[in-house]
Amino acid sequence: MTAETIAYLGSPGTYSYQAAISIYPDAEHVGLRTFGEIMETVEAGEHKAAVIPIENSTSGRIPDVHRLMLSTEMAIVSEHMQRIEHCLIQAHSGPRPVTEASQLERIYSHRQGFLQCSGFIEAHCRDAEQVECVDTASAVKLVAEKGDPAAAAIGSSVAAQVFGGVVIERDIADQKNNYTRFLALEKPSLQPDYAGCDITTLIFQIGHHPGALIDALAVFRDAGINITTLETYTISEQTALPTFYIDIGGGLEDEAVQQALAGLEEKARYVKLLGSYVASDIRNANSGFLPVKSVNP
């Protein structure tokens, strides 16, 4: 592989693939099986960048990726909001094609597909066995190849086109404006250019005593900076003290951000900068992700 390839999870037809080609349309895209493999190979220089999902507007953060952020040495260089339109997909042909979801005996998908479509499943096919796959495209491919009339997959219409499936129900996610936020990560540049950046991501750790978190977050209030995401980590050997992932509105070239980070260094036990980049213009109430600028009530 060359250093100009882009690593993503799964295979052509996944939402990760769609995000990867949206962010890097002119590159070669390489699907891998796990988030860990993606991060390791990019850090080793086998690929130029990693495109990974960090959170979904329906099901929340992606736990496996969230944990990897603690140890990565890569920098976030951009974000992309991918519209997720889950479909119920069957094989093209079968001796007894199923037309009613209630007749399904098995449904294949990624765990996020099941989470994001839990309402549809409960209402229409609650008795069907849920079979977890490594990604939604693999689920569609499996169903298309098996030709089982009692089986269906939850995935994208793109995957149905790629692997030869038939969409029998469209847009079945519980939240109709369903978006997944993807991050592109690359090896840190020796001379990073933060011009135009308006969102910054970092991890910080504080002491375990009353008021420690309030004191740390106050530096952003005092600098007039919005917080768009604040996530906590479960205590572990790697996070022996309260540890938080945070997105703030502002780039590293902004004087207010520099002031806030200087203040945070004094309040926190540990601060790790993950990246400063341009916020997606899809951040709004419809997408489920807060804009970086203040919104009047």
KEKOL-261654 format. One record per atom (N, C-alpha, C, CB): residue in three letters; x, y, z. Coordinates in steps of 0.2 Angstrom, whole numbers, plus 2048, in hexadecimal, padded with zeros to 3 digits. Last residue first. Glycine has a CB too. Example, Ala and Ser with C-alpha at 12.3 -4.5 7.8 and 13.67 -1.06 7.14 Angstrom:
<recs>
SER8407F5823
SER8447FB824
SER840800827
SER8467FD81D
ALA8427E4827
ALA83E7EA827
ALA8427F0827
ALA8397EA82D
</recs>
This chain:
<recs>
PRO76089F86C
PRO75A89A86D
PRO75389D86A
PRO75989A875
ASN76D8A0860
ASN7688A3864
ASN76289F865
ASN7668AA861
VAL77C897860
VAL77589785D
VAL77089B862
VAL77289085B
SER78D89985E
SER787899862
SER78189A85E
SER78889F867
LYS79688D853
LYS794894855
LYS78E89485A
LYS79389884F
VAL796880850
VAL79C882854
VAL79A889857
VAL7A2882851
PRO787876851
PRO78C87A84E
PRO79187D853
PRO78888084A
LEU784865857
LEU78486C858
LEU789870854
LEU78686D85F
PHE77C85984E
PHE78285B850
PHE782863851
PHE78885984C
GLY770855848
GLY77185384F
GLY778855851
GLY77084C84F
SER76C85A83C
SER77185583C
SER772852843
SER777857839
ASN76386483F
ASN76085F83B
ASN76585983B
ASN75F861834
ALA76B86E846
ALA76686A84A
ALA763864846
ALA76086F84C
ASN77B86C840
ASN775870841
ASN77086B844
ASN77287383A
ARG78986A836
ARG78786B83D
ARG78186F83E
ARG78D86D841
ILE78C86B829
ILE78686782A
ILE784867831
ILE786860827
ASP799870827
ASP793874826
ASP78C871827
ASP79387881F
SER7A586A833
SER7A086982D
SER79B86E82D
SER79D86182E
ALA7B3874837
ALA7AD870839
ALA7A886F833
ALA7A987483E
VAL7C4871834
VAL7BE875832
VAL7B8871834
VAL7BE87682A
TYR7CF86E843
TYR7CD86D83C
TYR7C687183A
TYR7CB86683A
SER7DA86784D
SER7D786D84C
SER7D586D845
SER7DA87484E
GLY7DD85A859
GLY7DD85D852
GLY7D9863852
GLY7DB85884D
LEU7E1855865
LEU7DF850860
LEU7DF853859
LEU7D984C862
LEU7EB858873
LEU7E785B86D
LEU7E7856868
LEU7EB86186B
LYS7E9854884
LYS7EB85187D
LYS7E7854878
LYS7EA84987D
VAL7ED857894
VAL7EA85A88E
VAL7ED857888
VAL7EA86288E
TYR7EC8548A5
TYR7EF85289F
TYR7EA855899
TYR7EF84A89F
ARG7E785B8B0
ARG7ED8578B1
ARG7F08558AB
ARG7EB8508B5
ALA7E186C8AF
ALA7E18658AD
ALA7E78618AF
ALA7DF8638A6
LYS7E48798B1
LYS7DE8768B5
LYS7DF86E8B4
LYS7D88798B3
GLU7EE87D8A8
GLU7EE87F8AF
GLU7E987B8B4
GLU7EE8868B1
GLU7E887A89C
GLU7EF87789E
GLU7F08788A6
GLU7F587A89A
LEU7DE88389B
LEU7DC87C89C
LEU7E387889F
LEU7DA878896
GLY7E488F898
GLY7E188E89E
GLY7DF8878A0
GLY7DA89289E
ALA7E888B88B
ALA7ED88D890
ALA7EA88C897
ALA7F089488F
LEU7DC88A885
LEU7E0884886
LEU7E688588B
LEU7E388287F
ALA7D7897886
ALA7D4892889
ALA7D888C88A
ALA7CE890885
GLN7E189E87D
GLN7E08A0884
GLN7DD89A888
GLN7DC8A6885
GLN7DF897871
GLN7E5897874
GLN7E589887C
GLN7EA89B871
VAL7D189B86F
VAL7D3894870
VAL7DA893873
VAL7D3890869
ALA7D38A986D
ALA7CF8A6873
ALA7D089F874
ALA7C88A7871
GLU7DB8A9862
GLU7DE8AB868
GLU7DA8A986E
GLU7DE8B3868
ASP7DB89C856
ASP7D78A185A
ASP7DA8A3860
ASP7D089F85A
GLU7E2892851
GLU7E5898850
GLU7E189E853
GLU7E589A848
LEU7DB887854
LEU7E1888858
LEU7E488F857
LEU7E6882857
GLY7C988B853
GLY7D0888851
GLY7D688A855
GLY7D188A84A
GLY7B988785B
GLY7BF88C859
GLY7C5888857
GLY7C1890860
GLY7B087F866
GLY7AF883860
GLY7B588985F
GLY7A9887860
ILE7B686F86B
ILE7B587686C
ILE7B487A866
ILE7BA879871
ASP7B385F871
ASP7B486386B
ASP7B286A86D
ASP7AF860865
ILE7BB85387C
ILE7B785987B
ILE7B985C874
ILE7B985E880
TYR7BC846887
TYR7BD848880
TYR7B884E87F
TYR7BB84287B
PHE7C3844897
PHE7BE846893
PHE7C084788C
PHE7BB84C896
THR7C583B8A7
THR7C883D8A0
THR7C283E89C
THR7CC83789E
PRO7C98398B8
PRO7C483B8B3
PRO7C783E8AD
PRO7BF8418B6
LEU7D782D8B8
LEU7D38338BB
LEU7CE8358B6
LEU7D98398BC
ALA7DC8238B1
ALA7DB8228B8
ALA7D78288BC
ALA7E28218BB
THR7DB81D8A3
THR7D88238A6
THR7D68228AD
THR7D18248A1
GLN7E28118A2
GLN7E481689D
GLN7E181D8A0
GLN7E2815896
GLU7DB8098AB
GLU7E280A8AC
GLU7E58108A8
GLU7E68038AA
SER7CC8128AC
SER7CF80C8AB
SER7D780E8AC
SER7CE80A8A3
ILE7BB81A8AC
ILE7C28198AF
ILE7C58128AE
ILE7C181A8B7
THR7B581F89C
THR7B581A8A2
THR7BB8198A5
THR7B28138A0
TYR7B4830897
TYR7B7829896
TYR7B682589D
TYR7BF82A895
THR7A883B891
THR7AC839896
THR7AF831895
THR7A883889D
GLU7A6849886
GLU7A5842887
GLU7AA83F88D
GLU7A683D881
LEU79F85687E
LEU7A3854884
LEU7A184D886
LEU7A185988A
THR79E861871
THR79E85A873
THR7A285A879
THR7A185586D
THR79F86F870
THR79A86B86C
THR79986486E
THR79B86C864
ILE7A087D879
ILE7A2876879
ILE79D873875
ILE7A3874880
ASN7A688E874
ASN7A1889874
ASN7A4882875
ASN79C88986E
ILE7AE89A87C
ILE7AF895878
ILE7A9890879
ILE7B6892878
GLY7B28A5884
GLY7AD8A6880
GLY7AC8A187A
GLY7AD8AD87C
ALA7BB8A488E
ALA7BE8A6888
ALA7B98A7883
ALA7C38A1885
ASP7B389F899
ASP7B78A6899
ASP7B98A8893
ASP7BC8A589F
ARG7B0892893
ARG7AB898894
ARG7AE89F895
ARG7A789689B
PHE7BC88C894
PHE7B988D88D
PHE7B389388E
PHE7B688788B
VAL7BF88C8A1
VAL7C488F89D
VAL7C0891896
VAL7CA88B89C
ALA7B58848A7
ALA7B488B8A8
ALA7B988F8A3
ALA7B588D8AF
LEU7B98778A7
LEU7B58798A1
LEU7B48818A1
LEU7AE8768A2
ALA7C18768B2
ALA7C48758AC
ALA7C08788A6
ALA7C586E8AB
ASP7B88798BC
ASP7BD87D8BC
ASP7C187D8B5
ASP7C287C8C1
ILE7AF86E8BA
ILE7AD8748B9
ILE7B28798B8
ILE7A88768C0
LEU7B88638BE
LEU7B68648B7
LEU7B386B8B6
LEU7B085E8B6
ALA7BB8668CC
ALA7C08668C7
ALA7BE8668C0
ALA7C485F8C8
GLY7B18668D5
GLY7B286C8D1
GLY7B786C8CC
GLY7B38718D6
PRO7B885A8E0
PRO7B285E8DE
PRO7B48648DB
PRO7AE8608E5
HIS7C484F8D7
HIS7C28538DD
HIS7BC8588DB
HIS7C88578E0
HIS7CF8488CF
HIS7C98468D1
HIS7C78498D8
HIS7C983E8D2
GLY7D68538C2
GLY7D684F8C8
GLY7CF84D8CA
GLY7D98548CD
ILE7D484F8B0
ILE7D48538B6
ILE7D584F8BC
ILE7CD8578B6
GLN7D984F89F
GLN7D884B8A5
GLN7D884F8AB
GLN7DD8458A6
PHE7D385088E
PHE7D6853894
PHE7D484E89A
PHE7D485A895
ILE7D485187D
ILE7D384D882
ILE7D6850888
ILE7D5845881
LEU7CD85A86F
LEU7D2859874
LEU7D0854879
LEU7D585F877
THR7CA864860
THR7C985E864
THR7CF85C869
THR7C7858860
THR7C3872859
THR7C986F85C
THR7C7869861
THR7CD874860
ILE7BD87C84B
ILE7BC877851
ILE7C2873853
ILE7B687284E
ASP7C2884841
ASP7BD886846
ASP7BA88184B
ASP7B7889842
CYS7CE889836
CYS7CC88483B
CYS7C7887840
CYS7D288083E
GLY7D489382F
GLY7CD89182D
GLY7CA88C832
GLY7CD88F826
ALA7E488C831
ALA7E089282E
ALA7D989082D
ALA7E4895828
TYR7ED883836
TYR7E7884839
TYR7E2889837
TYR7E8884841
ASP7F9879830
ASP7F587F82E
ASP7EE87F831
ASP7F5880826
PRO807872838
PRO800872836
PRO7FD878835
PRO7FD86F83D
GLN81586C835
GLN813873834
GLN80C873833
GLN81787782F
LEU81585F836
LEU81A862839
LEU81986A83A
LEU821861836
SER806856838
SER80A85A834
SER80F85E838
SER80685F830
PRO80284683F
PRO80284D840
PRO80785183B
PRO80484F847
LYS7F983B834
LYS7FF83C838
LYS800844839
LYS806839835
GLU7E783D834
GLU7EE83C831
GLU7F383D836
GLU7EE84182B
LEU7D683A834
LEU7DC83A838
LEU7E2839833
LEU7DC83683E
ALA7C683F832
ALA7CC83D82E
ALA7D283F833
ALA7CC841827
LEU7B683A839
LEU7BD83E83A
LEU7C283B835
LEU7BF83E841
PHE7A583B838
PHE7AB837836
PHE7B183C837
PHE7AB83482F
ARG79583983F
ARG79B83E83E
ARG7A183A83D
ARG79B842845
THR786834837
THR78C83283B
THR792837839
THR78E82B839
TYR775838838
TYR77C83A836
TYR78183683A
TYR77D841835
ASN765839834
ASN76A834838
ASN770836834
ASN76882D837
ASN75783E835
ASN75D842833
ASN76283E837
ASN75C849835
LYS74F83483A
LYS74F834833
LYS755839831
LYS749837831
GLN752828846
GLN75382F845
GLN75483083E
GLN759832849
ASP75181A844
ASP74C81D848
ASP74C825847
ASP74E81B84F
ALA752815832
ALA755817839
ALA75081A83D
ALA75B81B837
ILE74E812826
ILE74A80E82C
ILE74D810832
ILE74B80782B
ASP74E815818
ASP74F81A81D
ASP74B817823
ASP74B82081B
ARG74480980F
ARG74980E80F
ARG749812816
ARG748812809
GLU7427F880C
GLU7407FD810
GLU746802810
GLU73E7FB817
ILE7487F0802
ILE7417EF803
ILE73E7F4808
ILE7407E8806
VAL7557F07F6
VAL7527F47FB
VAL74B7F37FC
VAL7547FB7FA
VAL75E7E27F1
VAL7587E67F0
VAL7567E97F6
VAL7527E17ED
GLY76F7E07EC
GLY76A7DF7F1
GLY7647E37EE
GLY76B7E17F8
GLY77D7E07E7
GLY7777DD7E3
GLY7717DC7E8
GLY7797D77E0
PHE7877E87EB
PHE7877E07EC
PHE7817DD7EA
PHE7887DF7F4
VAL7857F57E8
VAL78C7F27E7
VAL78B7EA7E7
VAL7917F47EC
GLN7787F87EB
GLN77A7F87E4
GLN7817F47E3
GLN77B8007E2
ALA7797F67F9
ALA7747F27F5
ALA7767F27ED
ALA76D7F47F6
ALA7828007FC
ALA7847F97FD
ALA77F7F47F9
ALA7847F7804
VAL77980B7FA
VAL77F80A7F6
VAL7828037F6
VAL78580F7F8
SER77080A803
SER76E8087FC
SER7748077F8
SER76980E7FA
SER777802812
SER77580780D
SER773805807
SER77C80C80D
GLY76F7F781E
GLY7747FA81B
GLY772800816
GLY7797F5817
ILE7697E8825
ILE7697EF825
ILE76F7F3823
ILE7677F182D
ALA7637DA81C
ALA7697DE81F
ALA7667E5820
ALA76F7DD81A
ALA75A7CB81E
ALA75B7D181B
ALA7617D581F
ALA7547D681C
ALA7527BB81B
ALA7577BF81D
ALA7587C681A
ALA75E7BB81D
ALA74A7B2814
ALA7487B481B
ALA74D7B881F
ALA7477AE81F
PRO74F7AF808
PRO74A7B4808
PRO7477B680F
PRO7447B0805
ASP7607B0805
ASP75B7AD809
ASP7557B280A
ASP75F7AC810
GLY76B7B27FD
GLY7657B27FA
GLY7607AF7FE
GLY7667AD7F4
LYS7797B4800
LYS7757AE803
LYS76F7AD7FF
LYS7747AF80A
GLU77D7C07FA
GLU7807B97F8
GLU77C7B37FA
GLU7877B97FB
ALA7757C9801
ALA7757C97FA
ALA7787C27F7
ALA7787CE7F6
VAL77A7C780E
VAL7737C680C
VAL7727C5805
VAL76E7CC80F
LEU7877CB80C
LEU7867C480F
LEU77F7C380D
LEU7877C4816
LYS7867D9808
LYS7897D4804
LYS7877CD806
LYS7917D5804
VAL7807DE814
VAL77D7DE80E
VAL7807D9809
VAL77D7E580A
ALA78B7DC81D
ALA7847D981E
ALA7807D9818
ALA7817DD824
SER7957E4817
SER7967DC818
SER78F7D9819
SER79B7DB81E
ALA78F7F0819
ALA7907EE813
ALA7917E6813
ALA7967F180F
THR7907F2827
THR7897F1824
THR78A7EF81D
THR7867F8824
ASP79C7E782F
ASP79A7EE82D
ASP7937ED829
ASP79F7F1828
VAL79D7DB836
VAL7A27E0837
VAL7A07E7834
VAL7A97DE834
CYS78D7D783D
CYS7927D6838
CYS7977DC839
CYS78F7D7831
GLU7817CE847
GLU7867D4846
GLU78B7D2841
GLU7897D584D
VAL7717CA845
VAL7777C7844
VAL77C7CD843
VAL7777C283E
GLN7627C884E
GLN7677CD84B
GLN76E7CA84B
GLN7677D3850
GLU7547BF849
GLU75A7BF84C
GLU75F7C4849
GLU75E7B884B
ALA7437C684B
ALA7497C4847
ALA7507C484A
ALA74A7C9841
ASP73A7CC853
ASP73B7C5854
ASP7417C2850
ASP7357C0853
ARG7377D984E
ARG73A7D8855
ARG73D7D1856
ARG7367DA85A
CYS7347E0843
CYS7377D9842
CYS73B7D8849
CYS73C7D983C
HIS72D7EC845
HIS72B7E883F
HIS72E7E183F
HIS72E7EC839
ALA7317F3851
ALA72A7F384F
ALA7287EE849
ALA7297FA84C
GLU73E7EF853
GLU7397EE858
GLU7327EE856
GLU73A7F385E
ILE7437F5848
ILE7447EE849
ILE73F7EC84E
ILE74B7EC84B
PHE741802849
PHE73E7FF844
PHE73E7F7845
PHE74280083D
GLY749805855
GLY741806855
GLY73E80284F
GLY74080D854
SER756802851
SER7537FE856
SER74B7FF856
SER7557FF85D
CYS75F808848
CYS758805846
CYS75480184B
CYS75980183F
GLN76A80A84F
GLN76781084C
GLN76080E849
GLN76C812847
LEU76E7FD853
LEU76C802858
LEU768808855
LEU77380585B
PHE7707F6847
PHE76B7F484C
PHE7697F9851
PHE76E7EE84F
GLY77B7FE843
GLY7757FE83F
GLY76F7FB843
GLY7767F9839
GLN7857FC84C
GLN78280284C
GLN77B803848
GLN787807849
ARG7887EE84A
ARG7857F0850
ARG7817F7850
ARG7897F0856
HIS7847EA838
HIS7897ED83E
HIS7857EE844
HIS78D7F383B
SER7797DD834
SER77B7E4834
SER7817E5839
SER7757E9836
TYR76B7D2830
TYR7727D3830
TYR7747DB830
TYR7767CF82A
ILE75E7C9836
ILE7607D0833
ILE7677D0835
ILE75C7D5837
ARG7527BB834
ARG7597BE835
ARG75A7C5832
ARG75F7B9833
GLU7457BA830
GLU7487B6836
GLU74F7B8838
GLU7487AF833
LEU7377C482B
LEU73F7C382B
LEU7417BF831
LEU7427C982B
GLN72A7C882B
GLN72C7C182A
GLN7337BF82A
GLN7297BF823
SER72A7D582E
SER7287D1833
SER7297C9832
SER7207D2835
ALA72C7DB822
ALA7327DB826
ALA7307D682C
ALA7337E1829
GLU7267D4813
GLU7247D7819
GLU72A7D681E
GLU71E7D381C
THR72B7CD808
THR7297D4807
THR7277D880D
THR7237D4802
VAL7377C2803
VAL7337C5809
VAL7317CC807
VAL7377C4810
PRO7367B67F7
PRO7387BC7F9
PRO7347BF7FE
PRO7387C17F3
ARG7397A77F5
ARG7337AA7F8
ARG7367B17FB
ARG7317A57FE
PRO7457A47EE
PRO73F7A07EC
PRO7387A47EF
PRO73F7997EF
GLY74D7B37E8
GLY74C7AE7ED
GLY7457AA7EB
GLY74C7B17F4
SER7577C27E4
SER7527BC7E3
SER7527B77E8
SER7547B97DC
HIS75F7CC7EA
HIS75B7CD7E4
HIS7557C87E3
HIS75F7CD7DE
ALA75D7CD7FC
ALA7607CA7F6
ALA75C7CB7F0
ALA7627C27F7
GLN7597DC805
GLN7597D5804
GLN75C7D37FD
GLN7517D2803
ILE75A7E9811
ILE75C7E680A
ILE75B7DF80A
ILE7637E9809
LEU7557F8817
LEU7547F1818
LEU7557ED812
LEU74D7EF81C
CYS76080581A
CYS75B802816
CYS75B7FB818
CYS75C80380F
HIS765815821
HIS76580E822
HIS75F80B81E
HIS76580B829
GLU76D82181D
GLU76781F81C
GLU76681881B
GLU765822815
ILE77782E824
ILE776827825
ILE76E825823
ILE77882482C
ARG78283A81E
ARG77B83881F
ARG77A83081F
ARG77783B819
GLN79083E827
GLN78E83A822
GLN786838823
GLN792833821
MET79A84B829
MET79484982B
MET791845826
MET78F84F82E
HIS7AB84C82D
HIS7A684B827
HIS7A084882A
HIS7A9847821
GLU7BA855831
GLU7B4851832
GLU7AF85182D
GLU7B1854839
SER7CC855831
SER7C685782E
SER7C0853831
SER7C6857827
VAL7D7851838
VAL7D8856833
VAL7D2859830
VAL7DD85482E
ILE7DE84C847
ILE7D884C843
ILE7D985283F
ILE7D284E848
ALA7ED843848
ALA7EA849849
ALA7E3849844
ALA7EE84F847
MET7F4835851
MET7F283884B
MET7EE83E84D
MET7EE834847
GLU7F782D85C
GLU7FB83285B
GLU7FA836855
GLU80383085A
THR7EA826867
THR7ED827860
THR7F282D860
THR7E782985C
SER7E5823873
SER7EC821872
SER7EF82386B
SER7EC81A873
LEU7D8828874
LEU7DD82987A
LEU7E4828878
LEU7DB82487F
MET7D1824869
MET7D482B869
MET7D982C86F
MET7CE82F86A
LEU7CD81786C
LEU7D3818868
LEU7D681F868
LEU7D2816861
ARG7C081A872
ARG7C6817876
ARG7CD818872
ARG7C5810878
HIS7B981E867
HIS7BA82286D
HIS7C0820871
HIS7B3822871
VAL7B8812860
VAL7BC81885D
VAL7BE81D863
VAL7B981C857
ASP7B080A868
ASP7B7808866
ASP7BB80E863
ASP7B6803860
PRO7A4812869
PRO7A881186F
PRO7AF80F86D
PRO7A580C873
ILE79E820861
ILE7A081985F
ILE7A6817864
ILE7A3819858
ARG791829869
ARG798828867
ARG799821865
ARG79C82A86D
GLY780828863
GLY78582B867
GLY78C829864
GLY78482986E
SER77582485B
SER77781F860
SER77D822864
SER77981985C
THR772830853
THR76C82B857
THR76F82785C
THR769827852
SER77D83584E
SER77883A851
SER772836855
SER77583E84C
ASN78C82E853
ASN78682E84F
ASN781832852
ASN78482784D
GLU79E830852
GLU798830856
GLU792830851
GLU79783685A
ILE7A982C84A
ILE7AA82E852
ILE7A482E855
ILE7AE834852
PRO7B082283D
PRO7AA825840
PRO7AB826848
PRO7A482183F
ILE7BF826834
ILE7BB822839
ILE7B582683C
ILE7C082083F
VAL7CC825829
VAL7C582882A
VAL7C182382E
VAL7C2829822
ALA7DD828829
ALA7D782482C
ALA7D182882C
ALA7D9821833
ALA7E982A81C
ALA7E582D821
ALA7E0827823
ALA7E183381E
LYS7F4824815
LYS7F482B816
LYS7EF82D81C
LYS7F282F810
HIS7FB81481B
HIS7F6818818
HIS7F681F819
HIS7EF815819
GLU806810821
GLU80480C81C
GLU7FE810818
GLU80180681E
GLY80B81782D
GLY80C81A826
GLY80A816820
GLY81481B826
ALA807813839
ALA80D810837
ALA80F812830
ALA80C808836
GLU7FB81A83A
GLU80081C83E
GLU80781983C
GLU7FF81A846
VAL7F4811831
VAL7F5818830
VAL7FB81B834
VAL7EE81D831
THR7F3805838
THR7F7806832
THR7F880D830
THR7F280282D
GLU7ED809844
GLU7F3806845
GLU7F780783E
GLU7F37FF847
MET7E080D840
MET7E4811843
MET7EB80F843
MET7E281284B
ILE7DB80183A
ILE7DB807836
ILE7E080C839
ILE7D480A836
GLU7DC7F8844
GLU7E07F683F
GLU7E17FD83A
GLU7DD7F183A
GLY7D27FD84D
GLY7D97FD84F
GLY7DD7FC849
GLY7D97F7854
PHE7C67FB845
PHE7C9802846
PHE7D0802849
PHE7C480684C
THR7C77EE839
THR7C67F1840
THR7C97F8840
THR7CA7EC845
ARG7C97EB82C
ARG7C47E7830
ARG7C27EA836
ARG7C67E0830
LEU7CA7F781E
LEU7CD7F2823
LEU7C77F0828
LEU7D27F6827
GLY7CB7FD80D
GLY7C67FA813
GLY7CA7F6817
GLY7C07F7810
VAL7D280A806
VAL7D3803808
VAL7CF80280E
VAL7DB802809
HIS7D28147F7
HIS7CF8137FE
HIS7CF80C7FF
HIS7C78157FE
GLU7DB8217F0
GLU7DA81A7F0
GLU7D78187F7
GLU7E08157EE
ALA7D58327ED
ALA7D982D7F0
ALA7D78267EE
ALA7DA82E7F7
ASP7CC83B7EA
ASP7D083A7E5
ASP7D58347E7
ASP7D48407E2
PRO7C383E7F5
PRO7C083C7EF
PRO7C58397EA
PRO7BC8417EC
TYR7C383E804
TYR7C983D800
TYR7C783A7F9
TYR7CE839803
ILE7B6840809
ILE7BC84480C
ILE7C2844807
ILE7BE842813
SER7AF837801
SER7AC83E802
SER7B2843804
SER7A683F807
ILE7B582B803
ILE7B582E7FD
ILE7B38357FD
ILE7B182A7F8
ALA7B282A811
ALA7B982A80F
ALA7B982D808
ALA7BC82380F
ALA7A4829811
ALA7A782E815
ALA7AE82F812
ALA7A782D81C
GLN7A281D80B
GLN79F823808
GLN7A282980B
GLN798823809
TYR7A9814814
TYR7AB81580D
TYR7A981B80A
TYR7A980F809
SER7A081581F
SER7A781781F
SER7AA818819
SER7AB812823
TYR79580F81A
TYR79481781B
TYR79C81981C
TYR790818821
THR79980380D
THR798805814
THR79780D814
THR79E803818
GLY79D802800
GLY795801801
GLY794803809
GLY7937FA800
PRO7AC7F9801
PRO7A87FD7FD
PRO7A07FC7FF
PRO7A97FC7F6
SER7AE7F4813
SER7AF7F380C
SER7AB7F8808
SER7AD7EC80A
GLY7B67F8822
GLY7B27F481E
GLY7B37F4817
GLY7AB7F781F
LEU7BC808826
LEU7B9802829
LEU7B57FF824
LEU7B680382F
TYR7CA80F81D
TYR7C480F820
TYR7C1809823
TYR7BF81381B
ALA7D9818818
ALA7D681281B
ALA7CF81381E
ALA7DB80F821
ILE7DF81D809
ILE7DB81F80E
ILE7D8819811
ILE7D682480C
THR7F081F802
THR7EA81B803
THR7E681D809
THR7EB813803
GLU7FC824801
GLU7F78287FF
GLU7F08247FF
GLU7F882A7F7
ALA80781B804
ALA804820809
ALA7FF824807
ALA80A82480C
THR80280B7FD
THR8058127FD
THR803816803
THR8058157F6
MET8047FA800
MET800800800
MET804806800
MET7FB800806
</recs>
